[in-house]
């Protein structure tokens, strides 16, 4: 292995900010060893040109790039919007028919007093009235709402199938496109992973590694059942931080890491590791500490999402992450 490449995998996310062969090449040279394909808003077929671009960039660098597809799964999302929707604190917002489209399974849970968190909690609503096909809510925390963003209802469990029709179509293309990992969102229990494994076998790709994303309380509670069924565990702190109070989140992260170490199952830490670099060219000290400590806890991979997909400094974000990982690995060797 090249001495400059950390043993811990460094994963970026493909998106508009880095959908350029030169930028991808710089990211790989700066230490990126894996690339996440976010299929929440698109399909693997639609992303094929960008996938081929990333593979060409890896060839230019003489590097191997692990491609991971992040499925739609049972994550609850709003539907399409005609345009980005500005939401200001105190606004009255309509959810459902005639307003922000939501899945039908959500409507029975939109009762007065229910909190609704949009886009990983960036926007918060409080339901004030329910009318069957739609509900009215008041904005507690505002922002700009984009199409197909996540919707979380703390305290509610909404039952959706483990895999969508689009997930199955993406899975059928995975082997041919060189995908080497499937990230399954919002895993609730062993049945979800068994369904994913059966679908992979039906698609002719039984050896495809499955990464179980822990993003809700059900996933945390089911961890002992998930460990023997997972190739890797993903501590996905974005939505997990909606399901669990933020002041409890890191303790839960530490518990999951310890359980993975005891079971010999690799684990990934993701979400907001360098969030400030979506805007700024230099990270905060707290962010560098977060990466360093994830490596000390035994993470096999650390991952960036919006920092590389939509941020202003995708190559620089990878470089800072790689430097933090290298230093943490050196620290472990010294100790």
Residue frames relative to the residue before (quaternion, step in Angstrom):
aa qw qx qy qz dx dy dz
X 1.0000 0.0000 0.0000 0.0000 0.00 0.00 0.00
X 0.5439 -0.5937 0.4828 0.3443 3.54 -1.11 0.74
X 0.5042 -0.6885 0.4270 0.2991 3.59 -0.77 1.02
X 0.6586 0.5248 -0.3200 0.4340 3.60 1.13 -0.53
X 0.6449 0.5158 -0.3232 0.4621 3.59 1.24 -0.26
X 0.3935 -0.7357 0.4906 0.2512 3.63 -0.58 1.05
X 0.5450 -0.5972 0.4723 0.3512 3.58 -1.22 0.50
X 0.6195 0.4912 -0.3349 0.5126 3.57 1.11 -0.66
X 0.4331 -0.7084 0.4896 0.2663 3.58 -0.83 0.96
X 0.1899 -0.7533 0.6223 0.0956 3.53 -1.14 0.77
X 0.0795 -0.8344 0.5448 -0.0257 3.53 -0.48 1.25
X 0.1671 -0.7461 0.6370 0.0985 3.52 -1.03 0.89
X 0.3686 -0.6927 0.5631 0.2593 3.56 -1.32 0.06
X 0.4094 -0.7149 0.5167 0.2331 3.54 -0.89 0.98
X 0.2273 0.7614 -0.5806 0.1777 3.56 -0.94 0.92
X 0.7867 -0.3525 0.2140 0.4593 3.57 -1.26 0.01
X 0.6576 0.5455 -0.3179 0.4109 3.61 0.98 -0.77
X 0.8005 0.2415 -0.1327 0.5322 3.60 1.10 -0.53
X 0.4300 0.6999 -0.4672 0.3271 3.60 1.22 0.32
X 0.5103 0.5760 -0.4316 0.4706 3.52 0.75 1.20
X 0.5088 -0.6937 0.4068 0.3074 3.58 -0.72 1.01
X 0.6446 0.5175 -0.3346 0.4525 3.59 1.01 -0.71
X 0.6614 0.4911 -0.3127 0.4727 3.60 0.96 -0.82
X 0.6455 0.5119 -0.3196 0.4681 3.59 0.96 -0.83
X 0.6214 0.5342 -0.3336 0.4661 3.57 1.04 -0.77
X 0.6574 0.5003 -0.3075 0.4722 3.59 0.96 -0.86
X 0.6382 0.5293 -0.3284 0.4524 3.57 0.99 -0.78
X 0.6615 0.4904 -0.3058 0.4779 3.58 0.96 -0.84
X 0.6613 0.4915 -0.3109 0.4737 3.59 0.94 -0.82
X 0.6670 0.4937 -0.3015 0.4696 3.59 1.12 -0.56
X 0.7354 -0.4523 0.2274 0.4505 3.60 1.24 0.00
X 0.4765 0.6772 -0.4542 0.3286 3.63 1.18 -0.07
X 0.1101 -0.8175 0.5647 0.0264 3.58 -0.80 1.04
X 0.7712 0.1928 -0.1206 0.5945 3.59 1.28 -0.22
X 0.1542 -0.7864 0.5945 0.0660 3.55 -1.19 0.58
X 0.2770 -0.7685 0.5616 0.1313 3.55 -0.79 1.11
X 0.1906 -0.7484 0.6277 0.0982 3.54 -1.02 0.92
X 0.2177 -0.8012 0.5485 0.0992 3.57 -0.38 1.24
X 0.1155 -0.8343 0.5388 0.0186 3.57 -0.37 1.28
X 0.3341 0.7585 -0.4981 0.2549 3.59 1.20 0.38
X 0.7995 0.2869 -0.1177 0.5144 3.57 1.02 -0.79
X 0.7816 0.2442 -0.1126 0.5628 3.60 1.23 -0.15
X 0.4524 -0.6631 0.5186 0.2944 3.58 -1.30 -0.21
X 0.6274 -0.5366 0.4056 0.3923 3.53 -1.26 0.39
X 0.6151 0.5447 -0.3518 0.4486 3.58 1.04 -0.70
X 0.6715 0.4901 -0.3009 0.4674 3.59 0.94 -0.86
X 0.7060 0.4588 -0.2617 0.4718 3.58 1.11 -0.64
X 0.3913 0.7597 -0.4670 0.2271 3.61 1.21 -0.12
X 0.6487 0.5072 -0.3603 0.4382 3.67 0.83 -0.72
X 0.6685 0.4817 -0.3058 0.4770 3.60 0.99 -0.77
X 0.6057 0.5463 -0.3510 0.4598 3.58 1.11 -0.70
X 0.6651 0.4908 -0.3013 0.4753 3.57 0.90 -0.90
X 0.6136 0.5450 -0.3426 0.4574 3.58 1.06 -0.72
X 0.6606 0.4994 -0.3037 0.4712 3.58 0.94 -0.90
X 0.6471 0.5117 -0.3216 0.4647 3.58 0.99 -0.77
X 0.6313 0.5127 -0.3343 0.4762 3.61 1.04 -0.70
X 0.6317 0.5295 -0.3318 0.4588 3.57 0.99 -0.82
X 0.6490 0.5099 -0.3184 0.4663 3.59 0.97 -0.81
X 0.6351 0.5242 -0.3261 0.4642 3.58 1.00 -0.79
X 0.6244 0.5440 -0.3365 0.4482 3.59 1.00 -0.79
X 0.7230 0.4266 -0.2277 0.4934 3.56 1.09 -0.80
X 0.3991 -0.7106 0.4810 0.3230 3.58 1.23 -0.20
X 0.5273 0.6354 -0.3868 0.4105 3.56 1.18 0.65
X 0.3767 -0.6655 0.5852 0.2697 3.51 -1.34 0.34
X 0.1291 -0.7930 0.5943 0.0357 3.56 -0.86 1.01
X 0.2798 -0.7698 0.5540 0.1488 3.55 -0.63 1.14
X 0.1976 -0.7933 0.5694 0.0868 3.58 -0.67 1.14
X 0.0871 -0.7948 0.6006 -0.0011 3.56 -0.80 1.11
X 0.1779 -0.7795 0.5882 0.1216 3.59 -0.83 0.91
X 0.2351 -0.7685 0.5886 0.0877 3.53 -0.82 1.13
X 0.3110 -0.8202 0.4579 0.1447 3.54 -0.27 1.34
X 0.6030 -0.5207 0.4430 0.4111 3.56 -1.34 0.06
X 0.0331 -0.8561 0.5139 0.0435 3.57 0.90 -0.93
X 0.7351 -0.4344 0.2954 0.4284 3.58 -1.24 -0.40
X 0.3258 0.7449 -0.5242 0.2533 3.59 1.11 0.48
X 0.3665 -0.7213 0.5494 0.2088 3.56 -0.96 0.92
X 0.0255 0.7986 -0.5974 0.0684 3.55 -0.81 1.07
X 0.4941 -0.5841 0.5310 0.3643 3.53 -1.27 0.35
X 0.5360 -0.6260 0.4593 0.3314 3.56 -1.28 0.27
X 0.7540 -0.3548 0.2847 0.4739 3.54 -1.26 -0.47
X 0.1945 -0.7430 0.6299 0.1157 3.52 -1.25 0.64
X 0.5416 -0.6299 0.4288 0.3549 3.63 -0.99 0.65
X 0.7733 -0.0540 0.0586 0.6290 3.58 1.21 -0.57
X 0.6512 -0.4788 0.3818 0.4482 3.60 -1.21 0.30
X 0.2688 -0.7951 0.5324 0.1099 3.57 -0.90 0.98
X 0.2819 -0.7480 0.5718 0.1843 3.63 -0.57 1.08
X 0.0719 -0.7775 0.6247 0.0111 3.57 -0.90 0.97
X 0.1094 -0.7958 0.5948 0.0324 3.57 -0.72 1.09
X 0.6217 -0.5444 0.4056 0.3906 3.56 -1.14 0.64
X 0.7828 0.2935 -0.2478 0.4895 3.55 -0.87 1.02
X 0.4900 0.6643 -0.4376 0.3566 3.62 1.22 -0.25
X 0.3606 -0.6770 0.5916 0.2482 3.54 -1.23 0.59
X 0.1006 -0.8174 0.5671 -0.0147 3.55 -0.64 1.18
X 0.2464 -0.7559 0.5905 0.1389 3.55 -1.00 0.86
X 0.1312 -0.7813 0.6090 0.0388 3.56 -0.87 1.05
X 0.7437 0.3426 -0.2732 0.5048 3.57 -0.81 1.01
X 0.8507 -0.1398 0.0968 0.4973 3.56 -1.20 -0.57
X 0.8336 0.1664 -0.1502 0.5049 3.55 -0.77 1.10
X 0.7510 0.3092 -0.1976 0.5490 3.58 1.26 0.07
X 0.7869 -0.1929 0.1861 0.5558 3.56 -0.98 -0.82
X 0.3723 -0.7528 0.4876 0.2385 3.63 -0.53 1.07
X 0.0172 -0.7777 0.6280 -0.0237 3.55 -0.98 0.96
X 0.6098 -0.5516 0.4004 0.4045 3.63 -1.13 0.46
X 0.6045 -0.5853 0.4017 0.3615 3.58 -1.10 0.70
X 0.6203 0.5729 -0.3408 0.4133 3.59 1.10 -0.70
X 0.6199 0.5668 -0.3331 0.4284 3.58 1.24 -0.45
X 0.5942 0.6555 -0.3587 0.2976 3.56 0.96 -0.91
X 0.6678 0.4983 -0.3435 0.4333 3.68 0.81 -0.76
X 0.6768 0.4962 -0.2891 0.4605 3.60 1.20 -0.44
X 0.5861 0.5843 -0.3704 0.4217 3.60 1.25 -0.22
X 0.1869 0.7920 -0.5419 0.2101 3.52 0.38 1.34
X 0.6570 -0.5163 0.3510 0.4226 3.61 -1.10 0.53
X 0.7675 0.3115 -0.2748 0.4882 3.53 -0.92 1.05
X 0.5583 0.6055 -0.3997 0.4024 3.60 1.21 -0.34
X 0.3327 -0.7184 0.5780 0.1977 3.57 -1.02 0.87
X 0.0913 -0.7733 0.6258 0.0453 3.57 -1.04 0.80
X 0.1365 -0.8024 0.5802 0.0314 3.56 -0.69 1.15
X 0.1352 -0.8073 0.5738 0.0265 3.56 -0.73 1.12
X 0.8486 0.1182 -0.1004 0.5059 3.55 -1.17 0.71
X 0.7118 -0.4624 0.2428 0.4696 3.56 0.65 1.21
X 0.7207 -0.4708 0.2489 0.4438 3.56 1.05 0.75
X 0.4124 0.7139 -0.4826 0.2958 3.60 1.22 0.04
X 0.7550 0.2148 -0.1181 0.6081 3.58 1.15 -0.72
X 0.0889 -0.8037 0.5880 0.0194 3.59 -0.85 0.98
X 0.0947 -0.7862 0.6103 0.0205 3.54 -0.97 0.96
X 0.1960 -0.7328 0.6342 0.1494 3.56 -1.27 0.47
X 0.3766 -0.7349 0.5179 0.2232 3.58 -0.62 1.14
X 0.1727 -0.8109 0.5556 0.0619 3.55 -0.87 1.02
X 0.8056 0.0052 0.0137 0.5923 3.61 1.14 -0.52
X 0.2018 -0.7704 0.5963 0.1006 3.56 -1.13 0.74
X 0.0740 -0.8148 0.5749 -0.0063 3.56 -0.92 1.00
X 0.6839 -0.4914 0.2895 0.4550 3.60 1.06 0.67
X 0.8323 0.1330 -0.0450 0.5362 3.58 0.09 -1.28
X 0.7940 0.1022 -0.0858 0.5931 3.58 1.23 -0.15
X 0.1925 -0.7636 0.6058 0.1137 3.55 -1.27 0.35
X 0.3257 -0.7234 0.5743 0.2020 3.51 -1.22 0.54
X 0.0338 -0.8016 0.5967 -0.0152 3.55 -1.00 0.84
X 0.3300 -0.7078 0.5869 0.2140 3.52 -1.32 0.37
X 0.4295 -0.7015 0.5061 0.2595 3.58 -0.92 0.90
X 0.2100 -0.7734 0.5911 0.0914 3.54 -0.77 1.12
X 0.7677 0.0610 -0.0215 0.6375 3.55 1.16 -0.70
X 0.2644 -0.8225 0.4922 0.1064 3.56 -0.64 1.14
X 0.1126 0.7686 -0.6260 0.0680 3.53 -1.40 -0.04
X 0.5444 -0.5654 0.4835 0.3875 3.54 -1.32 -0.28
X 0.2051 -0.8040 0.5510 0.0890 3.57 -0.55 1.17
X 0.1882 -0.7759 0.5966 0.0811 3.55 -0.80 1.09
X 0.6709 -0.5039 0.3715 0.3973 3.57 -1.31 0.33
X 0.8663 0.1887 -0.1195 0.4469 3.54 -1.31 0.52
X 0.3763 0.7243 -0.5010 0.2876 3.59 1.08 0.59
X 0.6401 -0.5605 0.3698 0.3732 3.55 -1.24 0.52
X 0.1356 -0.7524 0.6407 0.0705 3.52 -1.29 0.61
X 0.0103 -0.8016 0.5968 -0.0341 3.58 -0.65 1.12
X 0.1479 -0.7610 0.6280 0.0681 3.54 -1.08 0.88
X 0.2975 -0.7908 0.5019 0.1852 3.61 0.00 1.23
X 0.7923 0.2812 -0.2340 0.4883 3.54 -0.94 0.98
X 0.6904 0.4377 -0.2751 0.5060 3.60 1.25 -0.20
X 0.1749 -0.7506 0.6247 0.1253 3.55 -1.13 0.67
X 0.1112 -0.8052 0.5824 0.0103 3.56 -0.49 1.25
X 0.2691 -0.8053 0.5128 0.1273 3.56 -0.53 1.18
X 0.0768 0.7616 -0.6358 0.0994 3.54 -0.66 1.21
X 0.6149 -0.5418 0.3937 0.4163 3.64 -1.13 0.44
X 0.6028 -0.5831 0.4036 0.3658 3.58 -1.14 0.66
X 0.8043 0.1357 -0.0520 0.5762 3.60 1.00 -0.78
X 0.3579 -0.7177 0.5593 0.2099 3.54 -1.08 0.79
X 0.6741 -0.4558 0.3723 0.4463 3.58 -1.30 0.13
X 0.6378 0.5214 -0.3260 0.4638 3.59 1.04 -0.76
X 0.6022 0.5558 -0.3565 0.4487 3.59 1.06 -0.72
X 0.6713 0.4968 -0.3021 0.4597 3.59 0.90 -0.89
X 0.6316 0.5127 -0.3319 0.4775 3.59 1.04 -0.73
X 0.6520 0.5079 -0.3153 0.4664 3.59 0.96 -0.83
X 0.6416 0.5399 -0.3195 0.4413 3.56 0.98 -0.85
X 0.6308 0.5528 -0.3316 0.4319 3.59 1.05 -0.74
X 0.7159 0.4363 -0.2414 0.4887 3.59 1.19 -0.57
X 0.4817 0.7441 -0.4006 0.2321 3.55 1.24 -0.50
X 0.6934 0.4864 -0.3026 0.4372 3.59 0.72 -0.99
X 0.6777 0.5128 -0.2938 0.4375 3.57 0.91 -0.90
X 0.7134 0.4268 -0.2529 0.4949 3.57 1.15 -0.56
X 0.5483 -0.6591 0.3832 0.3437 3.57 1.24 0.14
X 0.3038 0.7477 -0.5291 0.2621 3.60 1.12 0.58
X 0.1059 -0.8273 0.5514 0.0204 3.59 -0.85 0.97
X 0.7870 0.1482 -0.1627 0.5763 3.54 1.07 0.72
X 0.1797 -0.7644 0.6130 0.0877 3.56 -1.08 0.84
X 0.1834 -0.7729 0.6011 0.0875 3.55 -0.69 1.11
X 0.1528 -0.8106 0.5626 0.0545 3.56 -0.52 1.21
X 0.3093 -0.7934 0.4943 0.1748 3.61 -0.46 1.18
X 0.8773 0.1580 -0.0719 0.4476 3.50 -1.38 0.34
X 0.1180 0.8029 -0.5702 0.1278 3.57 0.87 0.95
X 0.2072 -0.8157 0.5352 0.0729 3.56 -0.79 1.09
X 0.7885 -0.1337 0.1132 0.5896 3.57 1.21 -0.47
X 0.7575 -0.4083 0.2640 0.4356 3.54 -1.32 0.05
X 0.5983 0.5829 -0.3756 0.4014 3.60 1.03 -0.66
X 0.6048 0.5535 -0.3635 0.4423 3.60 1.05 -0.69
X 0.7077 0.4549 -0.2743 0.4659 3.60 0.83 -0.95
X 0.6183 0.5240 -0.3539 0.4668 3.58 1.06 -0.62
X 0.6313 0.5193 -0.3332 0.4698 3.60 1.06 -0.70
X 0.6485 0.5062 -0.3170 0.4720 3.59 0.99 -0.81
X 0.6588 0.5046 -0.3162 0.4598 3.59 0.90 -0.87
X 0.6435 0.5109 -0.3258 0.4678 3.61 0.97 -0.80
X 0.6498 0.5081 -0.3190 0.4667 3.60 1.00 -0.78
X 0.6373 0.5164 -0.3291 0.4678 3.60 1.02 -0.76
X 0.6447 0.5062 -0.3205 0.4748 3.59 0.98 -0.78
X 0.6552 0.5076 -0.3117 0.4646 3.60 0.96 -0.84
X 0.6789 0.4728 -0.2797 0.4872 3.58 1.17 -0.61
X 0.5353 -0.6512 0.3949 0.3653 3.60 1.25 0.04
X 0.6508 0.4782 -0.3153 0.4984 3.58 1.21 0.47
X 0.0448 0.8570 -0.5126 0.0272 3.63 0.74 0.99
X 0.6702 0.5142 -0.3008 0.4427 3.59 1.16 -0.52
X 0.4055 0.7309 -0.4669 0.2886 3.60 1.26 -0.03
X 0.3965 -0.7202 0.5089 0.2553 3.64 -0.65 1.01
X 0.2148 -0.7729 0.5886 0.1004 3.57 -1.00 0.90
X 0.1460 -0.7738 0.6148 0.0450 3.54 -0.81 1.12
X 0.2300 -0.7970 0.5482 0.1068 3.59 -0.47 1.20
X 0.2412 -0.7806 0.5627 0.1257 3.58 -0.64 1.12
X 0.2245 -0.7598 0.5995 0.1133 3.55 -0.76 1.09
X 0.1148 0.8340 -0.5170 0.1549 3.57 -0.28 1.32
X 0.7713 0.2407 -0.1539 0.5688 3.60 1.24 0.04
X 0.6959 -0.4790 0.3328 0.4190 3.54 -1.29 0.21
X 0.6056 0.5579 -0.3614 0.4375 3.59 1.05 -0.67
X 0.6542 0.5135 -0.3102 0.4605 3.58 0.98 -0.82
X 0.6407 0.5130 -0.3248 0.4699 3.57 0.99 -0.82
X 0.6890 0.4863 -0.2866 0.4547 3.58 0.86 -0.95
X 0.7189 0.4496 -0.2400 0.4728 3.60 1.10 -0.72
X 0.3345 0.7962 -0.4713 0.1791 3.60 1.26 -0.05
X 0.6498 0.5117 -0.3590 0.4325 3.70 0.79 -0.75
X 0.6639 0.4868 -0.2949 0.4851 3.57 1.12 -0.68
X 0.6773 0.5194 -0.2873 0.4346 3.59 1.08 -0.75
X 0.5862 0.6382 -0.3737 0.3308 3.58 0.98 -0.81
X 0.7308 0.4091 -0.2836 0.4670 3.67 0.73 -0.84
X 0.6774 0.4878 -0.2894 0.4684 3.59 1.24 -0.30
X 0.6774 0.4903 -0.2663 0.4794 3.60 1.29 -0.25
X 0.3954 -0.6663 0.5723 0.2687 3.53 -1.19 0.61
X 0.7747 -0.0312 0.0245 0.6311 3.56 1.18 -0.65
X 0.2997 -0.7152 0.6008 0.1940 3.55 -1.25 0.50
X 0.1876 -0.7698 0.6015 0.1021 3.58 -1.00 0.85
X 0.2218 -0.7437 0.6174 0.1289 3.57 -0.70 1.10
X 0.0601 -0.8422 0.5345 -0.0369 3.54 0.08 1.40
X 0.1827 -0.8733 0.4453 0.0749 3.53 0.23 1.34
X 0.4968 0.6633 -0.4377 0.3489 3.61 1.21 -0.23
X 0.7833 0.2830 -0.1548 0.5314 3.56 0.48 -1.18
X 0.5733 0.5715 -0.3902 0.4388 3.59 1.11 -0.52
X 0.6581 0.5079 -0.2947 0.4713 3.56 1.14 -0.66
X 0.5944 0.5031 -0.3748 0.5030 3.58 1.30 -0.03
X 0.6925 0.4854 -0.2689 0.4610 3.56 1.07 -0.79
X 0.7648 0.2490 -0.1078 0.5843 3.57 1.19 -0.65
X 0.5436 -0.6115 0.4404 0.3697 3.64 -0.88 0.77
X 0.5862 -0.6301 0.3794 0.3396 3.56 -0.93 0.92
X 0.6605 0.5135 -0.3215 0.4436 3.59 1.03 -0.71
X 0.6730 0.4464 -0.2994 0.5082 3.60 1.27 -0.20
X 0.5075 0.7178 -0.3963 0.2650 3.56 1.20 -0.56
X 0.7029 0.4755 -0.3018 0.4345 3.60 0.75 -0.95
X 0.5974 0.5411 -0.3641 0.4666 3.58 1.10 -0.57
X 0.6400 0.5021 -0.3155 0.4885 3.58 1.03 -0.80
X 0.6144 0.5403 -0.3415 0.4625 3.59 1.01 -0.80
X 0.6667 0.5009 -0.3027 0.4616 3.59 0.90 -0.91
X 0.6489 0.5152 -0.3201 0.4593 3.60 0.99 -0.80
X 0.6487 0.5028 -0.3214 0.4723 3.61 0.96 -0.82
X 0.6377 0.5269 -0.3278 0.4564 3.58 0.96 -0.86
X 0.6647 0.5044 -0.3090 0.4563 3.59 0.91 -0.89
X 0.6505 0.5106 -0.3173 0.4641 3.59 0.98 -0.82
X 0.6407 0.5159 -0.3201 0.4699 3.59 1.02 -0.77
X 0.6425 0.5134 -0.3284 0.4645 3.59 0.92 -0.85
X 0.6717 0.5061 -0.3046 0.4472 3.59 0.88 -0.92
X 0.7243 0.4226 -0.2375 0.4903 3.59 1.06 -0.75
X 0.4338 -0.7101 0.4532 0.3197 3.59 1.25 -0.20
X 0.4824 0.6419 -0.4424 0.3994 3.59 1.17 0.64
X 0.4336 -0.7018 0.4899 0.2819 3.64 -0.69 0.99
X 0.0948 -0.8020 0.5860 0.0660 3.57 -1.14 0.57
X 0.3182 -0.7348 0.5856 0.1256 3.49 -1.31 0.70
X 0.1709 -0.7523 0.6245 0.1220 3.58 -1.10 0.70
X 0.0635 0.8141 -0.5670 0.1084 3.57 -0.78 1.04
X 0.7277 0.4375 -0.3877 0.3587 3.48 -1.49 0.45
X 0.8818 -0.0614 -0.0308 0.4666 3.47 -0.87 1.25
X 0.2768 0.7799 -0.5233 0.2032 3.60 1.09 0.58
X 0.7809 0.0721 -0.0515 0.6184 3.59 1.16 -0.61
X 0.0708 0.8679 -0.4904 0.0359 3.56 1.05 0.79
X 0.6277 0.5539 -0.3546 0.4165 3.60 0.99 -0.70
X 0.6414 0.5475 -0.3294 0.4246 3.58 1.15 -0.52
X 0.4188 0.6453 -0.5084 0.3869 3.57 1.18 0.24
X 0.7657 0.2752 -0.1536 0.5607 3.57 1.21 -0.56
X 0.7949 0.3444 -0.1493 0.4767 3.58 0.84 -1.00
X 0.4987 -0.6854 0.4435 0.2913 3.62 -1.03 0.71
X 0.7422 0.3005 -0.1778 0.5720 3.61 1.27 -0.29
X 0.4170 -0.7240 0.4855 0.2571 3.63 -0.89 0.87
X 0.5575 -0.5641 0.4718 0.3852 3.53 -1.33 0.05
X 0.6298 -0.5205 0.4101 0.4052 3.56 -1.26 0.32
X 0.6324 0.5409 -0.3352 0.4418 3.58 1.01 -0.79
X 0.6454 0.5199 -0.3268 0.4543 3.60 1.01 -0.75
X 0.6516 0.4941 -0.3235 0.4761 3.59 0.93 -0.80
X 0.6261 0.5290 -0.3289 0.4691 3.58 1.07 -0.73
X 0.6159 0.5593 -0.3365 0.4412 3.58 1.02 -0.80
X 0.6710 0.4804 -0.2943 0.4821 3.59 0.89 -0.94
X 0.6443 0.5376 -0.3165 0.4423 3.57 0.87 -1.00
X 0.7162 0.4545 -0.2615 0.4606 3.58 0.82 -0.98
X 0.5838 0.5555 -0.3808 0.4535 3.61 1.11 -0.53
X 0.6493 0.4953 -0.3117 0.4856 3.59 1.02 -0.80
X 0.6476 0.5139 -0.3218 0.4615 3.60 0.93 -0.83
X 0.6593 0.5033 -0.3048 0.4681 3.59 1.11 -0.63
X 0.6154 -0.5993 0.3255 0.3952 3.58 1.29 -0.14
X 0.3116 0.7691 -0.5109 0.2246 3.61 1.20 0.28
X 0.3489 -0.7274 0.5552 0.2023 3.56 -1.03 0.83
X 0.7870 0.0730 -0.0352 0.6116 3.57 1.28 -0.38
X 0.1125 -0.7292 0.6671 0.1030 3.52 -1.23 0.63
X 0.1770 -0.8357 0.5199 0.0048 3.54 -0.91 0.97
X 0.2300 -0.7342 0.6251 0.1313 3.52 -1.19 0.77
X 0.2119 -0.7755 0.5828 0.1187 3.57 -1.09 0.71
X 0.8256 0.1933 -0.1012 0.5204 3.59 -0.09 -1.25
X 0.5408 0.6444 -0.4002 0.3635 3.58 1.15 -0.54
X 0.7731 0.2916 -0.1683 0.5376 3.59 1.00 -0.80
X 0.6457 0.5413 -0.3335 0.4229 3.60 1.08 -0.63
X 0.8354 0.1095 -0.0085 0.5386 3.57 0.93 -0.89
X 0.5364 0.6685 -0.3907 0.3357 3.60 1.23 -0.15
X 0.6030 -0.5959 0.4119 0.3341 3.53 -1.33 0.29
X 0.7920 0.2745 -0.1118 0.5337 3.59 1.19 -0.46
X 0.0044 0.8640 -0.5033 -0.0118 3.64 0.72 0.97
X 0.6842 0.4745 -0.3005 0.4653 3.61 0.87 -0.87
X 0.6546 0.5110 -0.3120 0.4616 3.57 1.00 -0.82
X 0.6164 0.5457 -0.3485 0.4482 3.60 1.05 -0.71
X 0.6385 0.5049 -0.3235 0.4824 3.58 0.99 -0.81
X 0.6453 0.5342 -0.3276 0.4369 3.59 0.93 -0.86
X 0.6768 0.4756 -0.3031 0.4731 3.60 0.87 -0.89
X 0.6345 0.5167 -0.3410 0.4629 3.58 0.98 -0.76
X 0.6541 0.5161 -0.3148 0.4546 3.59 0.92 -0.90
X 0.6511 0.5145 -0.3226 0.4554 3.59 0.96 -0.81
X 0.6532 0.5019 -0.3165 0.4705 3.59 0.98 -0.82
X 0.6491 0.5143 -0.3154 0.4634 3.58 1.00 -0.82
X 0.6518 0.5174 -0.3204 0.4525 3.59 0.89 -0.90
X 0.6719 0.4966 -0.3019 0.4592 3.56 0.92 -0.92
X 0.6424 0.5120 -0.3249 0.4687 3.60 1.01 -0.77
X 0.6465 0.5054 -0.3241 0.4706 3.59 0.99 -0.77
X 0.6390 0.5130 -0.3238 0.4729 3.59 1.01 -0.79
X 0.6214 0.5407 -0.3266 0.4634 3.57 1.05 -0.80
X 0.6602 0.5042 -0.3060 0.4651 3.59 0.94 -0.86
X 0.6426 0.5158 -0.3285 0.4616 3.58 1.01 -0.77
X 0.6518 0.5213 -0.3120 0.4540 3.57 1.00 -0.82
X 0.7091 0.4601 -0.2468 0.4739 3.56 1.08 -0.79
